Amino acid sequence: MTSTSKIVIYEWRAWSGFLFPAMFPECVRLQARLSDWDDDVESQIPTGAEVFVFHLDITHSSGIPHNRLALCRRLENQGITVLNCTATNISKEFVHLACRRLGLNTAEEEPDGKPTDKLIIKTNWNYGGESEAALEPRDCRLLGIGSVSSDFTASSYQIVVRSEIHPSIWSRPDLIIERFIENKSDIFYRAYWLRDHLVVSEVTDPAPIKKMPEGIGRRNWFFRLSSLNRESAQSVPSAIRGLSNQILRFLRATRIDFGTLDIVMDDHGKYYFIDLNTTPFWGATREPRMLSFLRDGLCDPEPLKPLA
């Protein structure tokens, strides 16, 4: 396995309590600056580095650093594995678009529909745009993003019926309106992966807005994506096998090496991907088998291949 001292994490607002540092606490930490260029970053990478990880707690990160793809190409030419090179958009809109293209279920909604339909209003930003809201105007201009409104945060998503939504809300580019997906069992899923290693966690949470609080009981399934169907044929419920195959399709199409997906299910057993995060929080969660299994994902020399 790659030594943790040979893993370089290029980090912005995502160190203490986050999952990747919890797995590799002794990795080399480079603090990103929004003004960084590719040469600035490359000059800080120590000799002998084997893995370089983009770990930026922001929704749109294509400009961090500037000339990002050129940096990735040079590092790969040096034999350094780059994680999440092209994972630069984790917006709700991106998740919807990827699911539509793959023929997966999507919770996105349009203005027309039954007035009594239960819907949820969210920001299009990751975690309610908390990171973006902390930026100075000059930083927003540097990243090419608009200002972030504070009226819809991650802790104030609104569950309403369609008739209660003002027409102006539907036209706001910073907001996403989804069908509110729920099931009578209050079951919720989160998928965690690092390259070829995937863990699907099932929890029961009666709260309307499903979360993964520290200490919540969970049921875990462990997969190697490269041998998904062979490994799980006998030991995993068919519904979880189906979900894991949907996750595999999503990951191959989006080429995201590390992160989490939040997944809700309706009473008909249909799954909906609702949130993507490439800097998942971990906190004091005690799941040593999960951490060990995900860490071993860096043993795999072959990245996931895109779908044909």
C-alpha positions as CSV (number, residue, x, y, z in Angstrom):
1,M,0.0,0.0,0.0
2,T,1.1,3.6,-0.7
3,S,2.8,5.1,2.4
4,T,0.8,7.9,3.9
5,S,3.9,10.1,3.7
6,K,3.8,9.8,-0.1
7,I,0.3,11.1,-0.4
8,V,-0.1,14.8,-1.0
9,I,-3.4,16.4,-0.2
10,Y,-4.1,19.8,-1.9
11,E,-6.7,21.1,0.6
12,W,-8.9,24.1,1.0
13,R,-11.2,24.4,4.1
14,A,-11.3,20.6,4.4
15,W,-8.8,19.2,6.9
16,S,-10.0,18.7,10.5
17,G,-12.7,16.1,10.8
18,F,-12.9,15.2,7.1
19,L,-12.9,11.7,5.8
20,F,-9.7,11.7,3.7
21,P,-7.4,13.1,6.4
22,A,-9.0,10.6,8.8
23,M,-7.9,7.7,6.6
24,F,-4.5,9.2,5.9
25,P,-3.6,11.4,8.9
26,E,0.1,11.6,8.0
27,C,-0.3,12.7,4.4
28,V,1.5,15.8,3.2
29,R,-0.8,18.8,3.4
30,L,-0.6,21.6,0.9
31,Q,-2.9,24.5,1.7
32,A,-4.6,25.7,-1.5
33,R,-4.9,29.4,-2.3
34,L,-7.5,30.6,-4.6
35,S,-4.8,32.6,-6.5
36,D,-2.7,29.4,-7.1
37,W,-1.3,28.6,-10.5
38,D,-0.2,25.1,-11.6
39,D,3.5,25.9,-11.1
40,D,2.8,27.2,-7.6
41,V,1.4,23.9,-6.6
42,E,3.9,21.7,-8.5
43,S,6.8,23.4,-6.8
44,Q,5.5,22.4,-3.4
45,I,5.1,18.7,-4.1
46,P,7.9,16.8,-2.3
47,T,10.2,14.4,-4.1
48,G,8.9,10.8,-3.9
49,A,5.2,11.7,-3.9
50,E,3.1,8.9,-5.3
51,V,-0.5,10.2,-4.9
52,F,-1.9,13.8,-5.3
53,V,-5.4,14.5,-4.1
54,F,-7.7,17.4,-4.9
55,H,-9.6,18.1,-1.6
56,L,-11.3,21.4,-2.0
57,D,-14.5,22.2,-0.1
58,I,-16.2,24.2,-2.8
59,T,-18.9,23.4,-5.4
60,H,-17.0,24.6,-8.5
61,S,-13.3,24.1,-8.4
62,S,-12.0,24.0,-12.0
63,G,-10.0,27.1,-11.4
64,I,-8.2,25.8,-8.3
65,P,-5.4,26.0,-9.3
66,H,-5.4,27.9,-12.5
67,N,-4.3,25.7,-15.3
68,R,-5.4,22.7,-13.3
69,L,-5.6,20.1,-16.1
70,A,-2.0,20.9,-17.2
71,L,-0.9,20.2,-13.6
72,C,-2.7,16.9,-13.7
73,R,-1.1,15.9,-16.9
74,R,2.4,16.7,-15.7
75,L,2.0,14.9,-12.4
76,E,0.6,11.8,-14.2
77,N,3.6,11.9,-16.6
78,Q,5.8,11.8,-13.5
79,G,4.1,8.6,-12.4
80,I,2.0,10.3,-9.7
81,T,-1.6,9.1,-9.3
82,V,-4.0,12.1,-9.3
83,L,-7.3,11.7,-7.5
84,N,-10.3,13.8,-8.5
85,C,-8.5,15.7,-11.2
86,T,-11.7,16.3,-13.3
87,A,-14.1,16.3,-10.3
88,T,-14.7,20.1,-10.5
89,N,-18.5,20.4,-10.2
90,I,-20.5,18.8,-7.4
91,S,-23.6,20.9,-7.8
92,K,-27.1,19.5,-7.5
93,E,-27.6,20.5,-11.2
94,F,-24.5,18.3,-12.1
95,V,-26.0,15.3,-10.3
96,H,-29.3,15.7,-12.1
97,L,-27.7,16.0,-15.5
98,A,-25.5,13.0,-15.0
99,C,-28.4,10.9,-13.8
100,R,-30.5,12.0,-16.8
101,R,-27.8,11.1,-19.3
102,L,-27.4,7.6,-17.7
103,G,-31.1,6.9,-17.5
104,L,-31.1,6.9,-13.7
105,N,-33.9,8.3,-11.6
106,T,-33.8,12.0,-10.9
107,A,-35.8,14.0,-8.4
108,E,-35.7,17.3,-10.3
109,E,-39.0,19.1,-10.7
110,E,-40.6,21.6,-13.1
111,P,-43.2,24.3,-12.2
112,D,-46.1,22.4,-13.8
113,G,-47.6,19.6,-11.7
114,K,-50.1,18.9,-9.0
115,P,-50.4,21.8,-6.6
116,T,-50.3,19.3,-3.6
117,D,-47.1,17.6,-4.6
118,K,-44.5,17.7,-1.8
119,L,-41.3,19.4,-2.9
120,I,-38.0,20.5,-1.4
121,I,-36.2,23.8,-2.1
122,K,-32.4,23.6,-1.9
123,T,-29.4,25.6,-3.0
124,N,-27.5,24.4,-6.1
125,W,-24.3,24.7,-4.0
126,N,-22.6,22.0,-1.9
127,Y,-23.7,22.2,1.7
128,G,-26.0,25.1,1.2
129,G,-23.1,27.2,-0.3
130,E,-21.4,27.7,3.1
131,S,-17.9,27.8,1.7
132,E,-19.0,30.1,-1.1
133,A,-20.8,32.5,1.3
134,A,-17.5,32.9,3.2
135,L,-15.7,34.2,0.1
136,E,-14.8,37.9,-0.5
137,P,-16.3,39.4,-3.7
138,R,-12.9,39.4,-5.3
139,D,-12.5,35.7,-4.6
140,C,-15.9,35.0,-6.3
141,R,-14.8,37.0,-9.3
142,L,-11.5,35.0,-9.3
143,L,-13.4,31.8,-9.4
144,G,-16.0,33.0,-11.9
145,I,-19.0,32.5,-9.6
146,G,-21.8,34.8,-8.5
147,S,-22.6,35.9,-5.0
148,V,-24.3,33.4,-2.8
149,S,-27.6,34.1,-1.1
150,S,-28.0,33.3,2.6
151,D,-31.8,32.7,2.5
152,F,-31.5,28.9,1.8
153,T,-28.7,27.2,3.7
154,A,-28.0,23.5,4.3
155,S,-29.9,23.8,7.7
156,S,-32.9,25.6,6.2
157,Y,-34.0,23.6,3.2
158,Q,-37.7,24.1,2.8
159,I,-40.2,21.3,2.4
160,V,-43.4,22.7,0.8
161,V,-46.2,21.8,-1.5
162,R,-46.0,23.1,-5.1
163,S,-48.8,25.7,-4.6
164,E,-46.7,27.4,-1.9
165,I,-43.7,28.1,-4.2
166,H,-43.6,31.7,-5.6
167,P,-43.0,31.7,-9.4
168,S,-39.8,33.8,-8.9
169,I,-38.2,30.8,-6.9
170,W,-38.4,28.6,-10.0
171,S,-36.3,31.0,-12.1
172,R,-33.5,31.4,-9.6
173,P,-30.3,29.8,-10.9
174,D,-28.9,29.3,-7.4
175,L,-31.8,27.1,-6.3
176,I,-32.9,23.6,-7.1
177,I,-36.4,22.3,-6.6
178,E,-36.8,18.5,-6.2
179,R,-39.6,16.1,-5.5
180,F,-39.4,15.2,-1.8
181,I,-38.6,11.5,-1.7
182,E,-39.4,9.5,1.4
183,N,-40.3,6.0,2.4
184,K,-42.3,4.6,5.3
185,S,-39.2,2.9,6.8
186,D,-37.2,6.2,7.0
187,I,-34.3,4.4,5.2
188,F,-31.5,6.5,3.8
189,Y,-28.2,5.5,2.1
190,R,-24.8,7.0,1.8
191,A,-22.2,5.6,-0.6
192,Y,-18.5,6.1,0.1
193,W,-15.7,5.2,-2.3
194,L,-12.0,5.5,-2.9
195,R,-11.1,4.4,-6.4
196,D,-12.2,0.7,-6.7
197,H,-13.5,0.3,-3.1
198,L,-17.1,1.1,-2.3
199,V,-19.0,1.0,0.9
200,V,-22.8,1.4,0.9
201,S,-24.2,2.4,4.3
202,E,-27.9,2.0,5.2
203,V,-29.3,4.0,8.1
204,T,-32.8,4.7,9.5
205,D,-33.4,8.3,10.3
206,P,-36.9,9.6,11.0
207,A,-35.9,13.3,10.4
208,P,-37.4,14.8,7.3
209,I,-34.0,16.0,6.1
210,K,-31.8,12.9,6.2
211,K,-28.3,13.2,7.6
212,M,-25.5,10.9,8.7
213,P,-24.9,12.1,12.3
214,E,-22.0,10.7,14.3
215,G,-22.9,7.6,16.2
216,I,-26.0,6.6,14.1
217,G,-26.4,2.9,13.7
218,R,-25.7,1.7,10.2
219,R,-25.6,-1.5,8.1
220,N,-22.7,-1.6,5.7
221,W,-22.0,-3.5,2.5
222,F,-18.4,-3.6,1.0
223,F,-17.7,-3.9,-2.7
224,R,-14.8,-3.9,-5.1
225,L,-16.2,-2.2,-8.1
226,S,-14.0,-4.1,-10.6
227,S,-15.6,-7.4,-9.5
228,L,-18.9,-6.1,-8.2
229,N,-21.3,-8.8,-9.6
230,R,-19.1,-11.8,-8.9
231,E,-18.5,-10.8,-5.3
232,S,-22.0,-9.9,-4.3
233,A,-24.0,-12.5,-6.1
234,Q,-24.8,-14.6,-2.9
235,S,-24.2,-12.4,0.1
236,V,-25.9,-9.1,-0.7
237,P,-29.7,-8.4,-1.1
238,S,-30.7,-7.9,-4.7
239,A,-31.9,-4.4,-4.1
240,I,-28.5,-3.4,-2.7
241,R,-26.8,-5.1,-5.7
242,G,-29.0,-3.0,-8.0
243,L,-28.1,0.2,-6.1
244,S,-24.4,-0.6,-6.2
245,N,-24.6,-1.1,-10.0
246,Q,-26.3,2.3,-10.4
247,I,-23.5,3.8,-8.3
248,L,-20.9,2.1,-10.5
249,R,-22.4,3.6,-13.6
250,F,-22.5,7.0,-12.1
251,L,-18.8,6.8,-11.0
252,R,-17.6,5.5,-14.3
253,A,-19.4,8.2,-16.2
254,T,-18.3,11.1,-14.0
255,R,-14.8,9.8,-13.3
256,I,-14.8,10.8,-9.6
257,D,-12.2,8.9,-7.7
258,F,-13.1,9.7,-4.1
259,G,-16.3,11.0,-2.4
260,T,-19.8,10.2,-1.2
261,L,-23.3,10.1,-2.7
262,D,-26.4,10.6,-0.6
263,I,-29.2,8.4,-1.9
264,V,-32.9,8.4,-1.0
265,M,-35.5,5.7,-1.7
266,D,-39.3,5.9,-2.3
267,D,-41.8,3.3,-1.2
268,H,-41.6,1.6,-4.6
269,G,-37.9,0.8,-4.1
270,K,-36.6,3.4,-6.6
271,Y,-33.3,5.1,-5.7
272,Y,-32.5,8.8,-6.3
273,F,-29.0,10.3,-6.1
274,I,-29.5,13.7,-4.4
275,D,-26.1,14.9,-3.2
276,L,-22.5,14.5,-4.3
277,N,-19.5,15.4,-2.1
278,T,-15.8,15.2,-2.8
279,T,-14.8,16.4,0.7
280,P,-17.1,14.3,3.0
281,F,-17.0,15.0,6.7
282,W,-16.3,12.2,9.1
283,G,-15.9,13.6,12.6
284,A,-15.5,11.2,15.4
285,T,-17.4,8.4,13.7
286,R,-16.0,5.0,14.8
287,E,-16.2,2.6,11.8
288,P,-12.6,1.2,11.7
289,R,-13.5,-1.5,9.1
290,M,-14.9,1.1,6.7
291,L,-11.8,3.3,7.1
292,S,-9.5,0.3,6.6
293,F,-11.4,-0.9,3.5
294,L,-11.5,2.5,1.9
295,R,-7.8,3.1,2.6
296,D,-7.0,-0.1,0.7
297,G,-8.6,1.5,-2.3
298,L,-5.3,3.1,-3.0
299,C,-3.8,-0.4,-3.5
300,D,-5.6,-0.8,-6.8
301,P,-3.3,0.2,-9.7
302,E,-6.1,0.4,-12.3
303,P,-8.6,3.4,-12.2
304,L,-12.2,2.8,-13.2
305,K,-12.8,2.8,-16.9
306,P,-15.4,5.0,-18.4
307,L,-18.6,3.4,-19.7
308,A,-18.6,2.6,-23.4
